[in-house]
């Protein structure tokens, strides 16, 4: 069973504090990139060389200034030679920068590909109760936005973080060796500016988060309106939805303008005080040059080093929020990875033998959905379906008919009681082999956005083209498929929107025929269809049900007259059972009342 809805659903892009607890969560992602650690180590070496070589530029520039003034005491002489040395440094740095980007991208792409596959595999293995509690859109964002965030972190953010740290540390050591007086003066002024900037920046980030939250709320309105566009148009609520969206956009603009105002003040502060600090350093450096303590070249080098280091500090300030977002993304992804999957293999690994027919029995089964534990759907249900029988489940909506089929499919586990196939408890049967013997034709057919061939072949991905055509023929689908210019290669559109309801149903029946199940579940398979489509589908279903144990869920009682047995479900219990003829003759019977309401006979 799933552990339940996530403790605190994170908004896309939300950041987490960089404390020990949260950083430990990020470590859980590293196991997916560890197989490529050699590439990462090479990338770090090229990063160190690239950053260190780049720091030689300010030093050589200073020597060019000294050379121009005739005071250069360095072993490389001449402006031309020093200029060529600068070009050489840039050339070496560019080569190692390319290698660094290539290696980190290689390392990140491969690691994140493994993580994507692991996460998607996890999604496929999670029980239905998990999907009852979580929105699919939110889950898909973890496969897309969150892993993209982690990929950016491993590809660029991590490398940039280490590059800025190397620049800052190595640069600080160099300037203290070259010009200790200026370095001490800088340390006396810059920390205060940086502290004030960090406090101001934290406030700006809070304002930015409010803007992001409001933007997310606005996008939800748009998403809901477009997903429910049929309902919007049917109820003529375009103006209402536009008004709702417009109100949210207006609020968003107000928050965004307020945020931008503070951001503008923050930028003005940075420009004035940071540049003021640099001007102060230059002023003090000029006095040292005038007093002969340092050379003009040393001052020039110092200013360049300071600019590099200032850029590194600013870069680290920008990188920290990105890393915080990555911690949030890691937490979101790992929450999924840590969820409990369906048991693909049981301890005994019992497999159902390839019997022609299967029996099904419920013994004192009670059940309530995990999201509604207070509402018991099935109450101490007992019944048996013999091998090869065609059994119908009827009753009012919400009585528990579809719940029974979902328990048989092991989408959920009963709260109490036992469900057996043959004489074996389904909990002890290998899940994959068990479900491979069950075919379902649902009321709401789910087709994938590929071709008709691919959708029929979904019942058996290894089936030949001849088998697919034969299945379509048995499902009375071949005529309408051949009427399309592209035949079996016709694209069905998203969720099969390019096909009619009857056509989708026949594709679903063909899919079930191709699977050749031993136990067949028909869940309202002929509901809401015109007379011609219903006739064709009913004929196809008759062929499909031959020599199979079949469970038919139906509201339209005219479709189940030939059932071997009918179980009437009311308020979660089996109220009556018998054939159509037997149940019709019961005075005051639930089934007889349903027949009179629907068939008027």
N, C-alpha and C positions, 0 to 999 in steps of 0.2 A: 504494500500500500504506500501511496505517497505520504510524505510527512505533513502535507497540508500547505495552505497558501504561505508564501514566503513571509518571513517575519516583518519586513518593512520594505515593500516594493520600491526599488530605486528608479528615479527618473533617468531618462537617457541623458548621459553626460554629467550625472551627479558626481561630486567629488567626495572623497573620504580623507580623514586625517591620516597623516603619515606617522602613525604610532606603531609600536612593536606588533600589536595584535593584527592590525590591518596589513602590515607588510608581510606577516606570516601567511596571510591568505593569498597574497600575490605569489608566494613561493609554490603554491599548489599548481600554478600555471606553468612554472618553470620545468616541470617534469616532461612537458610536451616539447620543449626546445632543447632539453639536455642531450638528445641523440645527435644534435648538431653543435655541440659545445666546441669542437675543434675549429669550426668556422667562426664561432663567436670569439674565441681566443685570438685567432688570426686577425679578425676585425679590430679587436682591442689593441693589438700591436701596431697595426697600421694607423689607428686613431691616435695613439701616443706619438708615433713618429710624425704624423701629419701636423698635430697640434704643436709639438716641440719645434719642428722646422719653421712653422709659421711665426713663432715667437722670435726667430732670428732676424726678422724683417726690421723691427724698430731699432735693434742694436746696429745693424748695418747702415740704416738711414742716418743714425747719429754719427757714424764714422764718415759718411759722405759729407755731412755738414762740417765736421772737424777737418776733413781733407780740403774742403773749399776754403777754410780759414787758415790752412797751413799748420794745423796743430795735431794732425792725425799721428798717433804713435802706434797704431795697430800694425800687425805684420802684413796686411793687404794694403797696398798703396795705389793711389791713382783713382780718379773718379770713374774712369772707364772700367777699370778692373772691379771696382766696388759695384758699379751698375750691372756688370755682367754677373757678379755674384748674386745680386738681388734677383735677376732673372732666373739664375740657376736654382735659388731657393724656391721661387714660385713654381718652377717646373717640377721639382721634386715633391713639393707640397701638393700640387695638382694630381700627380700620379698616385700618391698615397691617399688623397681624398677620394679619388675614383675607386681605389681598392677597398677603402673603408665603406663606402656606400654600397658597393657590389656585395661585399661579404656580409654586411648587416642585413641587406635585403634578402640575400640567399638564406641566411640563418632564420630570419623572421618569416619569410613566405613558407618555408618548409615546416617550421614549427607550428605556425598558425593553421596551415592546411591540416596537420594532424589533429589540432584542437577542434577545428571545424567538424572534421569527420567524427571525432569522439563525441562532440556535442550532439550532432545530428543522430548518431547511433543511439545516444541516450534518449533523445526525444522519441525515437521509434520504439524503445523498450519500456517507456513509462506507461503505467496503467491508466485506464480511462478515468479513474477518480482524480488523477492529477490534472487532466484536461478539464474536468468539471469545475475545478477550483481556480484555474488560471486562464487568462485571455490569450488566444493564439497570437494576436498581434504583438503582445508584450513579449511572448516567448520567442517569436521570430526575430525581434529586435536584438535578442541576445546572440542569435546566430549571425546577425548582420552588423548592427551598430557596435555592439560590445566587442566582438572579435576584431572589427576594423579598428576600434580604439586601441586594443592591445597590439594589433599589428603595427599601427603607427608608432606606438611606444617602443616596440622592439626594433623597428626599422630606423627611426630617426630620433625620437625623443631620448631614448637611452644613450645613443651615441652622442647626441648634443649635450646631454647632461655631463657625461664624462669629459667631453671636449672642453666644456666651460670650466669644469673643476680643474683639469690639467692646466688650462690657460691661467686660471686664477692663482693656483699654487705655484707653478713654475714662474709666472710673471712676478709674483710677490717676492720670491727668492732672488730673482735677477735684479729687481730695482733696489732691494735692500743691500745687495752687494755693490751695485753701481753707485747709487746716490742715497746713502742712509739718511742724510739730513732731510731731503725732500720726502722720503718715504715716511719718516716719523711725522712730518707736517701733515701729510695726506691722511695718515691714520688718526690724527687729532680732529680732522674736520669731516671726513666722509662717513664714518659710522653713524653719526647723529642723523645725517641726511637719509641714510639707508633705512634706519629704524623708523623715522617718520614716514618714509615712502611705503614701508611694509605695512604699517598700521592703516594708512590711507588706502593702500591697495586691498587690504582685507575687507574694508567697508565697501569698496567698489565691487568686489567679487560677490558680496551679499546682494547688492543691488542687481548685479548681472543675473544672479540665480533667480531673483524674483521675475526678471524679464523672461528667462528661459521657462519658468513655471507657467507664466501666463501664455507664452507662445505655445507650450505643450497643450494647455487647455483649449486654446483657439484651434489648434490642429485636430484635436479630438472632435470638436464640433464639425469640422469639415469632413473628417473621416467617417463619422456616424451618418452625416447627411448623404454622402456619396454611396456608402454601403447600403443605406436604406432608401436609395433614390426612388425605388418603385413605390414605397409607402409615402414618401414626400409628395410625389406627383399625384398619386391616387387620392390623397387627402387635401390636395391643392394647398400645401403648406410651404411653397417656395418662399413667399414673403416672410413667413414666420422664421424659417431657417436663416434667411438672409439677415433678418433683424437680429437674431441671436448671434450670428457670426459677426455682424457689424458692431454690436455692443462689446463683444469680446475684443475685437480688433481695436476699438476706441480705447479700452482700458489698457491694452498692450502698448499702444502709442504713448499714452500718458506715462506709464512706467518706464518705457524705453527712453523718452525724452529726459525724464528726471535722471535716469542712469547716465545718459550721455552728458548731462550738465556736470555731474560729479566727475565723470571721466575727463572732461575738458579741464576742470579745475586741477585734477590730478596731473594731467600732462603739463599744464602751465607750471605747477609746482616743481615737477621733475626738471623741466627745461631751465627754470630760473635758478634753483638751488644747485642742481648738478653742474650746470654750466658755471654758476658762481663759484663752486668748489674748484672746478678746473682752472678758472681764471685766477683764483687765489693761489693755486699751486704754481701756475706760470709766473705770477708776480713774485712769489717767494723764490722760485728758481732763477728768475732774472736777477734778483739781488745777489744770489750765490754766484752767478756767472760774473756779475760786476765785481764781486769781491775776489774772484779767481779761485773759488772753492771747487767749482765744477766747470766743465767746458760747455760751449753752446751745443755741441753734439750730444753730450750727456743729457742736457735739458730736453733736447728734441727727442732723444730716445725715451726719456722718462715720460714725456707727454704722450707718445705713441703707446708705450706700455700701459699707461694709465687708461687711455682710450680702450685698449684691448680688454683690460681688466674690468672697466666699467661696463663694457658690452657683455662680458661674461656674467657679471652680477645681474644685469638686466635680463640676460638670457636665462639664468637660473631661476629668476623670479617668474618668467613666463613658463618655464618647464615644470616647476613644482605643481601648478594647477593641473597640467596635463598628466603628471604622474598620479595626482590625487584622483583624477577621473579614471585612470587606468586601474587604480585600486578598487574603485566602485565597479568597474566593468569586470574585473577579476572575481569580485564577490558575487556578482550576478551570474556569471558563467559557472562558477564552482558550486553555487546553490543547486544548479541543474545537475551537474556531474555527481553531486553527493546524494541526489534523490534515489530512492529505492526503486529498482526496476522490477518489472514482472519476472517471475521465475521462469527463465527459458528452459531450464533443466531441473527436474526434481531429483531428490536424493536417490530414489529407486530407478529413475529414468525409464519408467514404464512406457511402452509405446503400444498404441492400439494396433491390433493386427488388421490387415486389409480385408475385413469382413465385407460382405456384400451389403448387409444391413446392420443397423445399430439400434439398440434399445436405449431409452432414456428414462430415468426415474428420479423423482423428488421425494425425499424423506424428511418430513418435519422441517421444511426450509422456511426461514424467516429472514427478511432483508429490509434494510433502510439505506438509502443513498448516503454516502459519506458527508455530502453537503447539507443533508436534511435528516440528521440522525433522529430527530424527534418525531418524524413521520414514517411509520412502518408501512412499507409498500406491500410486502408479502407477509402473511401470518400463518405459520405452521402449515405450509402447503404440502400436500401429498398427492402424487399421481404417477402413473407409469405409461410409457409409450412403447408398445411392443415393436420388434424389428419389422420394418417394412410398412408399418401403419402410417396412414395419413390422418393427422390429428389437427383439429382447429382449436384456437384459443379465441374466445369471444367475450365481449363484455363492454361496459361503458368506458369512455376515455378515463385514464388514470387508475384503472382497476388493477393493473400490474401485468398486462399481457406482454408488452415489449420488455419489461423487466425480466420476465422469465427467460426470454430468448437471450438477453444480455448475460444472464447468469450461466446459461448453457454455453455461451461463447467464451465464458470465463473473463469477460470484461470487468466483472466484479466478483467478489467472493461472498457467499452467504454469511450472514451474521451467526446463524445457527442452522443445524441440519446438514444433510448430505445430498449431493447430486451425483448420480452414478450413470456411467455409460457402460452398457453390459452389466457386469457385476463389480465394476471398478470405480472407486471414488475419483472424480475428475481431477481432484487436487493432487493425486499421486501420478497423474499421467503427464508424460512429456508434452509441454504446452504447444510446441511447434508442430509436432506430429499430430496432436489432437485437432488443432485448428485447421490443419491441412485437409482434414476429412469433412469439414463443414462448409457448406455453401450458403450464401445469403443473397436474397433478392429483396432489397429494402424498398420502402415507399418512396423515400427521397433518394434517387439514384445519384451517386457521386461519380462523375466522370472526370478524368484528368484532361488537361488541355492539349493532348496530342491528337493522333489520328484514331479513326474507328478501329483500325487493325490493332493498334497499341492498347486500346481500352478493352477490346475483347480478349487480347492476349494476356491481359493482366491476370486473368484466371489461371493461366499456366504459361509463364514467360518462356518456357522451352518448347511450346507447341509449334508445329509446322504451319505454314500458310494454309495447307489443305485442311488441317484440323480446325483452324480459325474459320474458314469458309463453311465447313460442315456445321460448326456450332452456330454460325449465323443463320444457316438454312433451317436448322431445327428450331431456332428461336423466332422463325418467321420474320427475320430481319434482312434477308438477302435481297429481296425485291427493292426495298427502299434504299439500301446501300448501293446497289447497282444503278439506281436512278441518279445518283450523284455523279457529276463528271469525273471526279477523282476516285470514285468507288471507296475501297477500304482505306485509301490514303486521304480521305476527307478529314480535315481538322474539325473537331467538335466544338472548339472554343472553350473559354474558361468555364469549368463545371458543366460542360455540355450544353451551353446556351444556344448553340446553333441547331440543336435538334429539338423536336417536339417531345412532350412528356412520354407519349407512347413509344417513340423511337428510342429514347433513353432507357425505358424499361426493357425493351427487347435487346438492347446492347447488354444490359445487366444480366438478362436471362442467358444470353449467349456466353457471357463471361462465366456464369455459374455452370453451364453445360460443359464448357471447356475444362473447368476444374474437376468435373466428375466427382462431386462430393458423395459421401455415404450418408450424411445427415443434411437435410435441406431445410432452411428456414425461409419462409415467405412472409415478409412483414408488410401487409397492406399493398401487395404487389400490383393490384389492379384498381386501386382507388383513384378517383378523380380523372378517369379516362373516358373518351367518347366510346360509343357502342362498338364501332369497327375496331378501334385499337384494343378494346377490352376483349373482343372475340379472338383477335390474333394472339394476344398475350395469354389468354386463358388456354388456347390451344397449345401454345409453346410450353406453358407450365405443365399441362397434362403430360407432355412428352418428357419434361424434365423430372417429374415426380415418379415416373415409372421405376419400380424396383428400388425405391429409396425410402428411408424413414423420413417423413416430412412433417414439419410443424408450420401451420398456417395461422398467421395472426390476421384477423379480419373484422372490420366493422360492417361491411356489406355482406349480409348473410347469404345472399343468393350464390355466392362463389364457393360455399363450403357444404352444399347439400350432400356431396358425394364423400365427405370425410368419414373415415372409419369410426372416429370418436370425436366428440366435441366437449371441451371443458369450458364451462361458463364461469368466468371469474368476476367476482363482485367484492369490492372493499378488501382486496388482497387475499381472498380465500376462494377455494373451488366451491361455488354454490351448487352447481349441477354438472352432470356428465352423462353422455349418451349419444346416440345417433340423432341426426336431424329429425327423423320421423318420431323417435321416442320422446325427444324433448318437446316437440310441438304438441304432443298429446297431454303434457302435464298441466293440470289446472293450476292457475296462479304461478306458473313457472317463470323464472327470469327470462329464459330463452324464448318461450312462447310470447312473452310480452314484447321482446325485441323484434321477433318475426312479425308480429301484428303491426308494429310501428313502421317497419321497413318494407315488408312485402305486401301488407294489406291482404293477407289470405288466411 
